[in-house]
Amino acid sequence: MMLTNLLSGTVRSVGLTAVMRAVGVATRLLPIPQPTMLVGPGASARLGQAICDFDHTRVLVVTDPVVAKLGLMAPLLAALKAGGTAYVVFDKMLPDAPVALIEQGVALFKRKGCDAVIAFGGGSAMDAAKAIALAAANNKHPAQLAGYFKGLRTPAPIYAVPTTAGTGSEVTVAAVISDPDTQRKLVIADTRIVPRMAALDPNLMLGLPPDITAATGMDALTHAIEAYIGHWRTAFTDRMALSAVGMIFEALPVAYANGQDLAAREKMALAANYAGQAFTRANVGYVHAIAHQLGGRYHTPHGLANAILLPHVLRFMRPAIEPQLAQLALRSKVGKKTESDAVLASKFLDAIDAMNTRLGIPTTLAALREEDIPALARAACHEAMTNYPVPVYLSQAECEGVIRLVLPHEPLGGVDADSPVTTEKAARRRVVAKKAQRGRVAAREKKGT
Ligand SMILES: NC(=O)c1ccc[n+]([C@@H]2O[C@H](COP(=O)([O-])OP(=O)(O)OC[C@H]3O[C@@H](n4cnc5c(N)ncnc54)[C@H](O)[C@@H]3O)[C@@H](O)[C@H]2O)c1
């Protein structure tokens, strides 16, 4: 029977928090390597030059078909060629890094005698590259690597070039892959899959479409916030998380409105990186625990799921995290030091709603079905309870309640003024219905009925 079913709410929250605090002490002692970072326009070519100095026999470059077609790898590949480093490109990766494609990458790595990997793309391509390197070194199926330190042997060196500003995978211990057969996302965690070197090249992000800019940027914001409110936070992770939040509030709306703004793109790339540095040490929370289930079942883009869930999870946690929310409000410049924590916390939560609206993020998840919610909540609770040092542990019913808040629900025919608001269209219709209802009440009162 699952732990979640055994513990009462109180015991669960007190007991697991203590256990997670202890694990947090252990993780602080764990040395997490820090990649050498090359930052700025043209950084991907400079990384190519730097890789040549390591005298690899052949490098496997892992990317996805969209990134390959856009020609974003040209400067890096030209630098490898000029420096005399042989490479082979595996450009078949799909969103969420399905295990079957990772196996294909492992086979190519071995067949071509590769001794290093370049992870080039969004989180999906980067995580696939990390998983390929670890699976190749250990002769294991990628799914067998899910969990902590499941590979005995150290992988070949990994280099990374993110082309989205979201996951921070270029600095994290994690590789998130997916198993379409079980509709699950699997997390591989190992300090040896942190890339040796990485390039943050804003030139590569100029053409990122607004919806992907929005979703991936909100993913980075979620990393920073969940790292900042959890029990494993340290002075270092706080500094990284707060900086990331301030930078995202400043640069994300700019990058969304004008994708060609190089300064905003670079700021977002750095912010996602800082957020990655924060959460790879302090970990994440329920927004991620639920988003992973939505990604596994409905293939919801990870950042989009996070963005939709973030305000709801934070509002649920609010009583336990008001001082942190207040600090986040100050760093995102939506409040003043003279205001109380309660006022600042409200302002920060409203600012997240406003950011989502500005970025065209929907308020509900179109694919979500009521009948799936119990299983989604069960899996999310299990993921959170066994991995994440969250401020408050949710019961099954509480988690279901949070997920239900993003359920699309539009009544057939008219709209009940008191029904839950679940889509923007329904929200507008509800406002109209409320006005009509108020009008009818006022008319009745006037008539004395
Ligand atoms: N390893 C980690 O620490 C970590 C952290 C968070 C999320 N993740 C995982 O990362 C994955 C999501 O990564 P993502 O949000 O970066 O999305 P993604 O890698 O799936 O890419 C999303 C889309 O953007 C396209 N794209 C990427 N760069 C582009 C560019 N420069 N121009 C135009 N199109 C571009 C891709 O082709 C793809 O279609 C999920 O599986 C998530 O679980 C991993």
The ligand as a Tripos MOL2 file, in Angstrom:
@<TRIPOS>MOLECULE
LIG
   44    48     1     0     0
SMALL
NO_CHARGES

@<TRIPOS>ATOM
      1 N1         16.4220   18.3110  -16.9210 N.am      1 LIG1
      2 C1         15.8080   19.2320  -16.2400 C.2       1 LIG1
      3 O1         16.3280   19.7100  -15.2470 O.2       1 LIG1
      4 C2         14.4500   19.6870  -16.6750 C.ar      1 LIG1
      5 C3         13.8320   20.7550  -16.0320 C.ar      1 LIG1
      6 C4         12.5840   21.1640  -16.4650 C.ar      1 LIG1
      7 C5         11.9650   20.5080  -17.5360 C.ar      1 LIG1
      8 N2         12.5730   19.4440  -18.1330 N.ar      1 LIG1
      9 C6         11.9610   18.7170  -19.2560 C.3       1 LIG1
     10 O2         12.2870   19.4150  -20.4750 O.3       1 LIG1
     11 C7         11.2420   19.1740  -21.4160 C.3       1 LIG1
     12 C8         10.6960   20.4950  -21.9320 C.3       1 LIG1
     13 O3         11.7270   21.2520  -22.5090 O.3       1 LIG1
     14 P1         11.3640   22.6430  -23.2270 P.3       1 LIG1
     15 O4         10.3170   23.3230  -22.4430 O.co2     1 LIG1
     16 O5         12.6170   23.3470  -23.4590 O.co2     1 LIG1
     17 O6         10.6520   22.2010  -24.5690 O.3       1 LIG1
     18 P2         11.1170   21.2310  -25.7680 P.3       1 LIG1
     19 O7         12.5450   20.9040  -25.6900 O.co2     1 LIG1
     20 O8         10.1610   20.0810  -25.7890 O.co2     1 LIG1
     21 O9         10.8700   22.1770  -27.0140 O.3       1 LIG1
     22 C9          9.5760   22.6880  -27.2740 C.3       1 LIG1
     23 C10         9.4530   23.0320  -28.7440 C.3       1 LIG1
     24 O10        10.2640   24.1520  -29.0330 O.3       1 LIG1
     25 C11        11.0150   23.9210  -30.2120 C.3       1 LIG1
     26 N3         12.2190   24.7500  -30.1320 N.ar      1 LIG1
     27 C12        13.2540   24.6250  -29.2750 C.ar      1 LIG1
     28 N4         14.1280   25.6160  -29.4430 N.ar      1 LIG1
     29 C13        13.6640   26.3830  -30.4400 C.ar      1 LIG1
     30 C14        14.1160   27.5870  -31.0620 C.ar      1 LIG1
     31 N5         15.2270   28.1880  -30.6730 N.pl3     1 LIG1
     32 N6         13.3810   28.1160  -32.0610 N.ar      1 LIG1
     33 C15        12.2300   27.5280  -32.4320 C.ar      1 LIG1
     34 N7         11.7180   26.4020  -31.8800 N.ar      1 LIG1
     35 C16        12.4390   25.8440  -30.8840 C.ar      1 LIG1
     36 C17        11.2670   22.4350  -30.1880 C.3       1 LIG1
     37 O11        11.5420   21.9540  -31.4800 O.3       1 LIG1
     38 C18         9.9390   21.9100  -29.6650 C.3       1 LIG1
     39 O12         9.0200   21.7640  -30.7040 O.3       1 LIG1
     40 C19        10.1570   18.3980  -20.6940 C.3       1 LIG1
     41 O13        10.2680   17.0230  -20.9630 O.3       1 LIG1
     42 C20        10.4550   18.6870  -19.2340 C.3       1 LIG1
     43 O14         9.9490   17.6950  -18.3690 O.3       1 LIG1
     44 C21        13.8130   19.0510  -17.7210 C.ar      1 LIG1
@<TRIPOS>BOND
     1     1     2 1
     2     2     3 2
     3     2     4 1
     4     4     5 ar
     5     4    44 ar
     6     5     6 ar
     7     6     7 ar
     8     7     8 ar
     9     8     9 1
    10     8    44 ar
    11     9    10 1
    12     9    42 1
    13    10    11 1
    14    11    12 1
    15    11    40 1
    16    12    13 1
    17    13    14 1
    18    14    15 2
    19    14    16 1
    20    14    17 1
    21    17    18 1
    22    18    19 2
    23    18    20 1
    24    18    21 1
    25    21    22 1
    26    22    23 1
    27    23    24 1
    28    23    38 1
    29    24    25 1
    30    25    26 1
    31    25    36 1
    32    26    27 ar
    33    26    35 ar
    34    27    28 ar
    35    28    29 ar
    36    29    30 ar
    37    29    35 ar
    38    30    31 1
    39    30    32 ar
    40    32    33 ar
    41    33    34 ar
    42    34    35 ar
    43    36    37 1
    44    36    38 1
    45    38    39 1
    46    40    41 1
    47    40    42 1
    48    42    43 1
@<TRIPOS>SUBSTRUCTURE
     1 LIG1         1 GROUP 0 **** ****
